[in-house]
Structure formats: C-alpha cells, structure tokens
C-alpha cells in the first residue's frame, strides 16, 4: 500500500511540474525536481533528460548546482564515472559547501581508481558532516585501499563511536583478527 501511495505522490508531482512549464517555460528548479520525480519512479532515462535540460537551460551562466549533482548521482549509480566527474566538478564550483556533491565526486574518483583525488574529496566532506558515520566509513575504506592502515583504523573507530547505539557485537572490526584467523 505504501509503495502505491508513494508512486501516486510522484505521479501527482510530475503532473504539477508539467503545469508549471505552461506558465514558466524553462524553469530550471522545476525541471530538476521533475527529474527527481522520474528518478523515484525509476524512469531513469527521463530523469537524466530532465536534469540535462535543467543544465542546458542555465547555458553559459549556471547558478543551480542541483541538476549537475542529480545527473552526476545517477551516472555514479550506473558506474559512468567518466561522464560524472565533469558534472560534479561543475557542481562543486557552484556549491562548494554542499557535502553531497563532494561525497559523490569522491565516489566517482574512486570508481575511476583516482584514489588521491577521491581522498581529497572525502577528506573535504567529513568535516562538513562530521556526525555522518557513513562518510567516515567511506573514508576508512578508501584509506584501507590506499594502504593507510592507521588512518583507516581511526576512521573506523569514529564510525563505530557514531554508530554505538546501533552497533552489535556481531559486527566485525576489520582490524581485529577473527577467531578463525586473518582473512
């Protein structure tokens, strides 16, 4: 029932945004929000087209980072990192204090195996949202990939502290060997 209700809400929103365009053609924010609706309805081609339109409508003087972020996030999910990095780099330029943009750009760089660039982005985002354990976890895993064991351990410890109310003794610490021995 909830799934049907959720779908209905997004269907109604799509209709509402389409009415906005009658009165305000090329309304960047409405087009970007329409793309978000399409994404929630799992109509990704339409979502990407809406985000691209919102980007194109800003032409040579962009001011809204959201369409860049939204299109970049879909492309990250599709492992299209080459197309993602320029979009998210533009979004960072428009909204340098938006942690979600830095997080997505870090993921894209990591997907390209550009680990130093990924590290820079994740190290930027953690101070912006220091209580988000998932960011510490991503940074810890990146450090581990880079062989920076001590930094990884520190980030995993921060993550564990932040999750202490949700943790269980069954969640393994990657730095404590299991009884069966090292992996």
mmCIF file of the C-alpha atoms, coordinates in Angstrom:
data_MODEL
# 
_entry.id   MODEL 
# 
loop_
_atom_site.group_PDB 
_atom_site.id 
_atom_site.type_symbol 
_atom_site.label_atom_id 
_atom_site.label_alt_id 
_atom_site.label_comp_id 
_atom_site.label_asym_id 
_atom_site.label_entity_id 
_atom_site.label_seq_id 
_atom_site.pdbx_PDB_ins_code 
_atom_site.Cartn_x 
_atom_site.Cartn_y 
_atom_site.Cartn_z 
_atom_site.occupancy 
_atom_site.B_iso_or_equiv 
_atom_site.pdbx_formal_charge 
_atom_site.auth_seq_id 
_atom_site.auth_comp_id 
_atom_site.auth_asym_id 
_atom_site.auth_atom_id 
_atom_site.pdbx_PDB_model_num 
ATOM 1   C CA . UNK A 1 1   ? 0.000  0.000   0.000   1.00 0.00 ? 1   UNK A CA 1 
ATOM 2   C CA . UNK A 1 2   ? 2.788  2.434   0.894   1.00 0.00 ? 2   UNK A CA 1 
ATOM 3   C CA . UNK A 1 3   ? 4.528  1.747   -2.419  1.00 0.00 ? 3   UNK A CA 1 
ATOM 4   C CA . UNK A 1 4   ? 1.340  2.551   -4.347  1.00 0.00 ? 4   UNK A CA 1 
ATOM 5   C CA . UNK A 1 5   ? 0.798  5.727   -2.303  1.00 0.00 ? 5   UNK A CA 1 
ATOM 6   C CA . UNK A 1 6   ? 4.409  6.799   -2.852  1.00 0.00 ? 6   UNK A CA 1 
ATOM 7   C CA . UNK A 1 7   ? 4.088  6.187   -6.590  1.00 0.00 ? 7   UNK A CA 1 
ATOM 8   C CA . UNK A 1 8   ? 0.878  8.210   -6.643  1.00 0.00 ? 8   UNK A CA 1 
ATOM 9   C CA . UNK A 1 9   ? 2.558  11.140  -4.920  1.00 0.00 ? 9   UNK A CA 1 
ATOM 10  C CA . UNK A 1 10  ? 5.310  11.233  -7.538  1.00 0.00 ? 10  UNK A CA 1 
ATOM 11  C CA . UNK A 1 11  ? 2.806  10.839  -10.384 1.00 0.00 ? 11  UNK A CA 1 
ATOM 12  C CA . UNK A 1 12  ? 0.907  13.851  -8.995  1.00 0.00 ? 12  UNK A CA 1 
ATOM 13  C CA . UNK A 1 13  ? 4.136  15.810  -8.656  1.00 0.00 ? 13  UNK A CA 1 
ATOM 14  C CA . UNK A 1 14  ? 5.046  15.075  -12.290 1.00 0.00 ? 14  UNK A CA 1 
ATOM 15  C CA . UNK A 1 15  ? 1.671  16.429  -13.351 1.00 0.00 ? 15  UNK A CA 1 
ATOM 16  C CA . UNK A 1 16  ? 2.139  19.531  -11.201 1.00 0.00 ? 16  UNK A CA 1 
ATOM 17  C CA . UNK A 1 17  ? 5.590  20.247  -12.627 1.00 0.00 ? 17  UNK A CA 1 
ATOM 18  C CA . UNK A 1 18  ? 4.275  19.828  -16.160 1.00 0.00 ? 18  UNK A CA 1 
ATOM 19  C CA . UNK A 1 19  ? 1.679  22.502  -15.362 1.00 0.00 ? 19  UNK A CA 1 
ATOM 20  C CA . UNK A 1 20  ? 4.427  24.821  -14.104 1.00 0.00 ? 20  UNK A CA 1 
ATOM 21  C CA . UNK A 1 21  ? 6.058  24.706  -17.535 1.00 0.00 ? 21  UNK A CA 1 
ATOM 22  C CA . UNK A 1 22  ? 2.898  26.056  -19.170 1.00 0.00 ? 22  UNK A CA 1 
ATOM 23  C CA . UNK A 1 23  ? 3.284  29.227  -17.161 1.00 0.00 ? 23  UNK A CA 1 
ATOM 24  C CA . UNK A 1 24  ? 7.075  29.260  -16.694 1.00 0.00 ? 24  UNK A CA 1 
ATOM 25  C CA . UNK A 1 25  ? 8.850  27.527  -19.576 1.00 0.00 ? 25  UNK A CA 1 
ATOM 26  C CA . UNK A 1 26  ? 12.460 26.564  -18.872 1.00 0.00 ? 26  UNK A CA 1 
ATOM 27  C CA . UNK A 1 27  ? 12.090 26.791  -15.104 1.00 0.00 ? 27  UNK A CA 1 
ATOM 28  C CA . UNK A 1 28  ? 15.366 25.183  -14.008 1.00 0.00 ? 28  UNK A CA 1 
ATOM 29  C CA . UNK A 1 29  ? 14.351 24.232  -10.463 1.00 0.00 ? 29  UNK A CA 1 
ATOM 30  C CA . UNK A 1 30  ? 11.041 22.729  -11.596 1.00 0.00 ? 30  UNK A CA 1 
ATOM 31  C CA . UNK A 1 31  ? 12.798 20.727  -14.327 1.00 0.00 ? 31  UNK A CA 1 
ATOM 32  C CA . UNK A 1 32  ? 15.358 19.442  -11.820 1.00 0.00 ? 32  UNK A CA 1 
ATOM 33  C CA . UNK A 1 33  ? 12.587 18.480  -9.399  1.00 0.00 ? 33  UNK A CA 1 
ATOM 34  C CA . UNK A 1 34  ? 10.746 16.769  -12.256 1.00 0.00 ? 34  UNK A CA 1 
ATOM 35  C CA . UNK A 1 35  ? 13.916 14.743  -12.804 1.00 0.00 ? 35  UNK A CA 1 
ATOM 36  C CA . UNK A 1 36  ? 13.876 13.733  -9.135  1.00 0.00 ? 36  UNK A CA 1 
ATOM 37  C CA . UNK A 1 37  ? 10.303 12.509  -9.557  1.00 0.00 ? 37  UNK A CA 1 
ATOM 38  C CA . UNK A 1 38  ? 11.265 10.498  -12.634 1.00 0.00 ? 38  UNK A CA 1 
ATOM 39  C CA . UNK A 1 39  ? 14.166 9.006   -10.660 1.00 0.00 ? 39  UNK A CA 1 
ATOM 40  C CA . UNK A 1 40  ? 11.838 7.961   -7.833  1.00 0.00 ? 40  UNK A CA 1 
ATOM 41  C CA . UNK A 1 41  ? 9.522  6.396   -10.397 1.00 0.00 ? 41  UNK A CA 1 
ATOM 42  C CA . UNK A 1 42  ? 12.568 4.500   -11.758 1.00 0.00 ? 42  UNK A CA 1 
ATOM 43  C CA . UNK A 1 43  ? 12.276 6.189   -15.140 1.00 0.00 ? 43  UNK A CA 1 
ATOM 44  C CA . UNK A 1 44  ? 15.969 6.944   -15.326 1.00 0.00 ? 44  UNK A CA 1 
ATOM 45  C CA . UNK A 1 45  ? 16.176 7.962   -18.979 1.00 0.00 ? 45  UNK A CA 1 
ATOM 46  C CA . UNK A 1 46  ? 13.508 10.616  -18.381 1.00 0.00 ? 46  UNK A CA 1 
ATOM 47  C CA . UNK A 1 47  ? 15.247 11.689  -15.169 1.00 0.00 ? 47  UNK A CA 1 
ATOM 48  C CA . UNK A 1 48  ? 18.578 12.082  -16.962 1.00 0.00 ? 48  UNK A CA 1 
ATOM 49  C CA . UNK A 1 49  ? 16.888 14.040  -19.768 1.00 0.00 ? 49  UNK A CA 1 
ATOM 50  C CA . UNK A 1 50  ? 15.225 16.376  -17.256 1.00 0.00 ? 50  UNK A CA 1 
ATOM 51  C CA . UNK A 1 51  ? 18.484 17.014  -15.397 1.00 0.00 ? 51  UNK A CA 1 
ATOM 52  C CA . UNK A 1 52  ? 20.301 17.612  -18.691 1.00 0.00 ? 52  UNK A CA 1 
ATOM 53  C CA . UNK A 1 53  ? 17.605 20.084  -19.751 1.00 0.00 ? 53  UNK A CA 1 
ATOM 54  C CA . UNK A 1 54  ? 17.950 21.943  -16.446 1.00 0.00 ? 54  UNK A CA 1 
ATOM 55  C CA . UNK A 1 55  ? 21.706 22.110  -17.047 1.00 0.00 ? 55  UNK A CA 1 
ATOM 56  C CA . UNK A 1 56  ? 21.304 23.243  -20.669 1.00 0.00 ? 56  UNK A CA 1 
ATOM 57  C CA . UNK A 1 57  ? 18.765 25.924  -19.720 1.00 0.00 ? 57  UNK A CA 1 
ATOM 58  C CA . UNK A 1 58  ? 21.380 27.557  -17.496 1.00 0.00 ? 58  UNK A CA 1 
ATOM 59  C CA . UNK A 1 59  ? 23.634 27.926  -20.573 1.00 0.00 ? 59  UNK A CA 1 
ATOM 60  C CA . UNK A 1 60  ? 26.791 29.935  -20.037 1.00 0.00 ? 60  UNK A CA 1 
ATOM 61  C CA . UNK A 1 61  ? 25.860 31.348  -16.607 1.00 0.00 ? 61  UNK A CA 1 
ATOM 62  C CA . UNK A 1 62  ? 24.897 28.386  -14.422 1.00 0.00 ? 62  UNK A CA 1 
ATOM 63  C CA . UNK A 1 63  ? 23.861 29.114  -10.854 1.00 0.00 ? 63  UNK A CA 1 
ATOM 64  C CA . UNK A 1 64  ? 21.985 25.992  -9.731  1.00 0.00 ? 64  UNK A CA 1 
ATOM 65  C CA . UNK A 1 65  ? 24.197 23.037  -8.790  1.00 0.00 ? 65  UNK A CA 1 
ATOM 66  C CA . UNK A 1 66  ? 21.336 20.596  -8.170  1.00 0.00 ? 66  UNK A CA 1 
ATOM 67  C CA . UNK A 1 67  ? 20.848 19.370  -11.760 1.00 0.00 ? 67  UNK A CA 1 
ATOM 68  C CA . UNK A 1 68  ? 24.597 18.735  -12.028 1.00 0.00 ? 68  UNK A CA 1 
ATOM 69  C CA . UNK A 1 69  ? 24.549 16.815  -8.738  1.00 0.00 ? 69  UNK A CA 1 
ATOM 70  C CA . UNK A 1 70  ? 21.388 14.890  -9.594  1.00 0.00 ? 70  UNK A CA 1 
ATOM 71  C CA . UNK A 1 71  ? 22.593 13.818  -13.033 1.00 0.00 ? 71  UNK A CA 1 
ATOM 72  C CA . UNK A 1 72  ? 26.015 13.009  -11.606 1.00 0.00 ? 72  UNK A CA 1 
ATOM 73  C CA . UNK A 1 73  ? 24.467 10.831  -8.887  1.00 0.00 ? 73  UNK A CA 1 
ATOM 74  C CA . UNK A 1 74  ? 22.541 8.778   -11.441 1.00 0.00 ? 74  UNK A CA 1 
ATOM 75  C CA . UNK A 1 75  ? 25.684 8.349   -13.538 1.00 0.00 ? 75  UNK A CA 1 
ATOM 76  C CA . UNK A 1 76  ? 27.659 7.285   -10.443 1.00 0.00 ? 76  UNK A CA 1 
ATOM 77  C CA . UNK A 1 77  ? 24.995 4.642   -9.767  1.00 0.00 ? 77  UNK A CA 1 
ATOM 78  C CA . UNK A 1 78  ? 25.439 3.461   -13.359 1.00 0.00 ? 78  UNK A CA 1 
ATOM 79  C CA . UNK A 1 79  ? 29.256 3.373   -12.969 1.00 0.00 ? 79  UNK A CA 1 
ATOM 80  C CA . UNK A 1 80  ? 29.636 6.025   -15.684 1.00 0.00 ? 80  UNK A CA 1 
ATOM 81  C CA . UNK A 1 81  ? 32.446 7.799   -13.856 1.00 0.00 ? 81  UNK A CA 1 
ATOM 82  C CA . UNK A 1 82  ? 33.985 9.467   -16.909 1.00 0.00 ? 82  UNK A CA 1 
ATOM 83  C CA . UNK A 1 83  ? 30.795 11.452  -17.553 1.00 0.00 ? 83  UNK A CA 1 
ATOM 84  C CA . UNK A 1 84  ? 30.215 12.073  -13.861 1.00 0.00 ? 84  UNK A CA 1 
ATOM 85  C CA . UNK A 1 85  ? 33.430 13.852  -12.869 1.00 0.00 ? 85  UNK A CA 1 
ATOM 86  C CA . UNK A 1 86  ? 32.931 16.968  -15.072 1.00 0.00 ? 86  UNK A CA 1 
ATOM 87  C CA . UNK A 1 87  ? 29.329 17.348  -13.891 1.00 0.00 ? 87  UNK A CA 1 
ATOM 88  C CA . UNK A 1 88  ? 30.200 17.041  -10.227 1.00 0.00 ? 88  UNK A CA 1 
ATOM 89  C CA . UNK A 1 89  ? 33.267 19.267  -10.609 1.00 0.00 ? 89  UNK A CA 1 
ATOM 90  C CA . UNK A 1 90  ? 30.974 21.960  -12.021 1.00 0.00 ? 90  UNK A CA 1 
ATOM 91  C CA . UNK A 1 91  ? 28.558 21.392  -9.117  1.00 0.00 ? 91  UNK A CA 1 
ATOM 92  C CA . UNK A 1 92  ? 31.408 21.826  -6.604  1.00 0.00 ? 92  UNK A CA 1 
ATOM 93  C CA . UNK A 1 93  ? 32.254 25.141  -8.240  1.00 0.00 ? 93  UNK A CA 1 
ATOM 94  C CA . UNK A 1 94  ? 28.649 26.294  -7.853  1.00 0.00 ? 94  UNK A CA 1 
ATOM 95  C CA . UNK A 1 95  ? 28.118 24.938  -4.324  1.00 0.00 ? 95  UNK A CA 1 
ATOM 96  C CA . UNK A 1 96  ? 31.482 24.288  -2.665  1.00 0.00 ? 96  UNK A CA 1 
ATOM 97  C CA . UNK A 1 97  ? 29.917 23.739  0.775   1.00 0.00 ? 97  UNK A CA 1 
ATOM 98  C CA . UNK A 1 98  ? 27.465 21.033  -0.312  1.00 0.00 ? 98  UNK A CA 1 
ATOM 99  C CA . UNK A 1 99  ? 28.719 17.787  1.284   1.00 0.00 ? 99  UNK A CA 1 
ATOM 100 C CA . UNK A 1 100 ? 26.664 15.540  -1.009  1.00 0.00 ? 100 UNK A CA 1 
ATOM 101 C CA . UNK A 1 101 ? 28.479 16.867  -4.060  1.00 0.00 ? 101 UNK A CA 1 
ATOM 102 C CA . UNK A 1 102 ? 31.901 16.154  -2.533  1.00 0.00 ? 102 UNK A CA 1 
ATOM 103 C CA . UNK A 1 103 ? 30.744 12.686  -1.464  1.00 0.00 ? 103 UNK A CA 1 
ATOM 104 C CA . UNK A 1 104 ? 29.507 11.796  -4.964  1.00 0.00 ? 104 UNK A CA 1 
ATOM 105 C CA . UNK A 1 105 ? 32.660 13.240  -6.555  1.00 0.00 ? 105 UNK A CA 1 
ATOM 106 C CA . UNK A 1 106 ? 34.781 11.153  -4.178  1.00 0.00 ? 106 UNK A CA 1 
ATOM 107 C CA . UNK A 1 107 ? 32.842 8.042   -5.197  1.00 0.00 ? 107 UNK A CA 1 
ATOM 108 C CA . UNK A 1 108 ? 33.314 8.910   -8.881  1.00 0.00 ? 108 UNK A CA 1 
ATOM 109 C CA . UNK A 1 109 ? 37.063 9.403   -8.462  1.00 0.00 ? 109 UNK A CA 1 
ATOM 110 C CA . UNK A 1 110 ? 37.306 6.124   -6.575  1.00 0.00 ? 110 UNK A CA 1 
ATOM 111 C CA . UNK A 1 111 ? 35.370 4.443   -9.391  1.00 0.00 ? 111 UNK A CA 1 
ATOM 112 C CA . UNK A 1 112 ? 37.997 5.767   -11.810 1.00 0.00 ? 112 UNK A CA 1 
ATOM 113 C CA . UNK A 1 113 ? 40.675 4.434   -9.461  1.00 0.00 ? 113 UNK A CA 1 
ATOM 114 C CA . UNK A 1 114 ? 41.873 8.023   -8.912  1.00 0.00 ? 114 UNK A CA 1 
ATOM 115 C CA . UNK A 1 115 ? 42.396 7.353   -5.231  1.00 0.00 ? 115 UNK A CA 1 
ATOM 116 C CA . UNK A 1 116 ? 44.317 10.548  -4.308  1.00 0.00 ? 116 UNK A CA 1 
ATOM 117 C CA . UNK A 1 117 ? 41.512 12.689  -5.802  1.00 0.00 ? 117 UNK A CA 1 
ATOM 118 C CA . UNK A 1 118 ? 38.880 10.570  -4.035  1.00 0.00 ? 118 UNK A CA 1 
ATOM 119 C CA . UNK A 1 119 ? 40.770 11.026  -0.788  1.00 0.00 ? 119 UNK A CA 1 
ATOM 120 C CA . UNK A 1 120 ? 40.804 14.817  -1.194  1.00 0.00 ? 120 UNK A CA 1 
ATOM 121 C CA . UNK A 1 121 ? 37.036 14.910  -1.737  1.00 0.00 ? 121 UNK A CA 1 
ATOM 122 C CA . UNK A 1 122 ? 36.198 12.584  1.155   1.00 0.00 ? 122 UNK A CA 1 
ATOM 123 C CA . UNK A 1 123 ? 38.575 14.450  3.453   1.00 0.00 ? 123 UNK A CA 1 
ATOM 124 C CA . UNK A 1 124 ? 36.731 17.658  2.493   1.00 0.00 ? 124 UNK A CA 1 
ATOM 125 C CA . UNK A 1 125 ? 33.288 16.227  3.162   1.00 0.00 ? 125 UNK A CA 1 
ATOM 126 C CA . UNK A 1 126 ? 33.921 14.632  6.575   1.00 0.00 ? 126 UNK A CA 1 
ATOM 127 C CA . UNK A 1 127 ? 34.447 17.982  8.373   1.00 0.00 ? 127 UNK A CA 1 
ATOM 128 C CA . UNK A 1 128 ? 31.306 19.308  6.656   1.00 0.00 ? 128 UNK A CA 1 
ATOM 129 C CA . UNK A 1 129 ? 29.214 16.481  8.115   1.00 0.00 ? 129 UNK A CA 1 
ATOM 130 C CA . UNK A 1 130 ? 31.312 15.052  10.976  1.00 0.00 ? 130 UNK A CA 1 
ATOM 131 C CA . UNK A 1 131 ? 28.488 13.070  12.579  1.00 0.00 ? 131 UNK A CA 1 
ATOM 132 C CA . UNK A 1 132 ? 27.601 11.078  9.466   1.00 0.00 ? 132 UNK A CA 1 
ATOM 133 C CA . UNK A 1 133 ? 29.119 7.669   10.121  1.00 0.00 ? 133 UNK A CA 1 
ATOM 134 C CA . UNK A 1 134 ? 28.726 6.577   6.506   1.00 0.00 ? 134 UNK A CA 1 
ATOM 135 C CA . UNK A 1 135 ? 31.176 9.250   5.392   1.00 0.00 ? 135 UNK A CA 1 
ATOM 136 C CA . UNK A 1 136 ? 33.755 8.097   7.937   1.00 0.00 ? 136 UNK A CA 1 
ATOM 137 C CA . UNK A 1 137 ? 33.181 4.539   6.740   1.00 0.00 ? 137 UNK A CA 1 
ATOM 138 C CA . UNK A 1 138 ? 33.761 5.502   3.087   1.00 0.00 ? 138 UNK A CA 1 
ATOM 139 C CA . UNK A 1 139 ? 36.910 7.397   4.009   1.00 0.00 ? 139 UNK A CA 1 
ATOM 140 C CA . UNK A 1 140 ? 38.151 4.477   6.143   1.00 0.00 ? 140 UNK A CA 1 
ATOM 141 C CA . UNK A 1 141 ? 37.640 2.038   3.276   1.00 0.00 ? 141 UNK A CA 1 
ATOM 142 C CA . UNK A 1 142 ? 39.455 4.382   0.918   1.00 0.00 ? 142 UNK A CA 1 
ATOM 143 C CA . UNK A 1 143 ? 42.356 4.712   3.342   1.00 0.00 ? 143 UNK A CA 1 
ATOM 144 C CA . UNK A 1 144 ? 42.462 0.936   3.620   1.00 0.00 ? 144 UNK A CA 1 
ATOM 145 C CA . UNK A 1 145 ? 42.563 0.636   -0.184  1.00 0.00 ? 145 UNK A CA 1 
ATOM 146 C CA . UNK A 1 146 ? 45.479 3.063   -0.233  1.00 0.00 ? 146 UNK A CA 1 
ATOM 147 C CA . UNK A 1 147 ? 47.325 1.101   2.454   1.00 0.00 ? 147 UNK A CA 1 
ATOM 148 C CA . UNK A 1 148 ? 46.942 3.896   5.031   1.00 0.00 ? 148 UNK A CA 1 
ATOM 149 C CA . UNK A 1 149 ? 46.186 1.474   7.852   1.00 0.00 ? 149 UNK A CA 1 
ATOM 150 C CA . UNK A 1 150 ? 46.449 3.887   10.817  1.00 0.00 ? 150 UNK A CA 1 
ATOM 151 C CA . UNK A 1 151 ? 44.197 6.490   9.197   1.00 0.00 ? 151 UNK A CA 1 
ATOM 152 C CA . UNK A 1 152 ? 41.726 3.776   8.230   1.00 0.00 ? 152 UNK A CA 1 
ATOM 153 C CA . UNK A 1 153 ? 41.658 2.462   11.784  1.00 0.00 ? 153 UNK A CA 1 
ATOM 154 C CA . UNK A 1 154 ? 40.983 5.965   13.156  1.00 0.00 ? 154 UNK A CA 1 
ATOM 155 C CA . UNK A 1 155 ? 38.078 6.476   10.767  1.00 0.00 ? 155 UNK A CA 1 
ATOM 156 C CA . UNK A 1 156 ? 36.620 3.033   11.527  1.00 0.00 ? 156 UNK A CA 1 
ATOM 157 C CA . UNK A 1 157 ? 36.808 3.890   15.245  1.00 0.00 ? 157 UNK A CA 1 
ATOM 158 C CA . UNK A 1 158 ? 34.971 7.171   14.675  1.00 0.00 ? 158 UNK A CA 1 
ATOM 159 C CA . UNK A 1 159 ? 32.381 5.305   12.651  1.00 0.00 ? 159 UNK A CA 1 
ATOM 160 C CA . UNK A 1 160 ? 31.932 2.748   15.446  1.00 0.00 ? 160 UNK A CA 1 
ATOM 161 C CA . UNK A 1 161 ? 31.579 5.523   18.039  1.00 0.00 ? 161 UNK A CA 1 
ATOM 162 C CA . UNK A 1 162 ? 28.948 7.271   15.959  1.00 0.00 ? 162 UNK A CA 1 
ATOM 163 C CA . UNK A 1 163 ? 27.077 4.006   15.490  1.00 0.00 ? 163 UNK A CA 1 
ATOM 164 C CA . UNK A 1 164 ? 27.478 2.832   19.087  1.00 0.00 ? 164 UNK A CA 1 
ATOM 165 C CA . UNK A 1 165 ? 23.759 2.931   19.756  1.00 0.00 ? 165 UNK A CA 1 
ATOM 166 C CA . UNK A 1 166 ? 23.158 0.791   16.671  1.00 0.00 ? 166 UNK A CA 1 
ATOM 167 C CA . UNK A 1 167 ? 26.167 -1.500  16.879  1.00 0.00 ? 167 UNK A CA 1 
ATOM 168 C CA . UNK A 1 168 ? 26.231 -5.105  17.835  1.00 0.00 ? 168 UNK A CA 1 
ATOM 169 C CA . UNK A 1 169 ? 28.995 -7.378  18.972  1.00 0.00 ? 169 UNK A CA 1 
ATOM 170 C CA . UNK A 1 170 ? 28.405 -9.346  15.790  1.00 0.00 ? 170 UNK A CA 1 
ATOM 171 C CA . UNK A 1 171 ? 29.717 -6.528  13.601  1.00 0.00 ? 171 UNK A CA 1 
ATOM 172 C CA . UNK A 1 172 ? 33.361 -7.423  12.978  1.00 0.00 ? 172 UNK A CA 1 
ATOM 173 C CA . UNK A 1 173 ? 36.145 -4.886  13.373  1.00 0.00 ? 173 UNK A CA 1 
ATOM 174 C CA . UNK A 1 174 ? 38.280 -5.193  10.230  1.00 0.00 ? 174 UNK A CA 1 
ATOM 175 C CA . UNK A 1 175 ? 41.428 -4.666  12.323  1.00 0.00 ? 175 UNK A CA 1 
ATOM 176 C CA . UNK A 1 176 ? 40.775 -7.412  14.869  1.00 0.00 ? 176 UNK A CA 1 
ATOM 177 C CA . UNK A 1 177 ? 41.566 -10.896 13.558  1.00 0.00 ? 177 UNK A CA 1 
ATOM 178 C CA . UNK A 1 178 ? 38.619 -13.265 13.729  1.00 0.00 ? 178 UNK A CA 1 
ATOM 179 C CA . UNK A 1 179 ? 38.902 -16.481 15.775  1.00 0.00 ? 179 UNK A CA 1 
ATOM 180 C CA . UNK A 1 180 ? 39.353 -18.372 12.512  1.00 0.00 ? 180 UNK A CA 1 
ATOM 181 C CA . UNK A 1 181 ? 42.460 -16.299 11.782  1.00 0.00 ? 181 UNK A CA 1 
ATOM 182 C CA . UNK A 1 182 ? 43.164 -13.478 9.340   1.00 0.00 ? 182 UNK A CA 1 
ATOM 183 C CA . UNK A 1 183 ? 41.200 -13.295 6.111   1.00 0.00 ? 183 UNK A CA 1 
# 
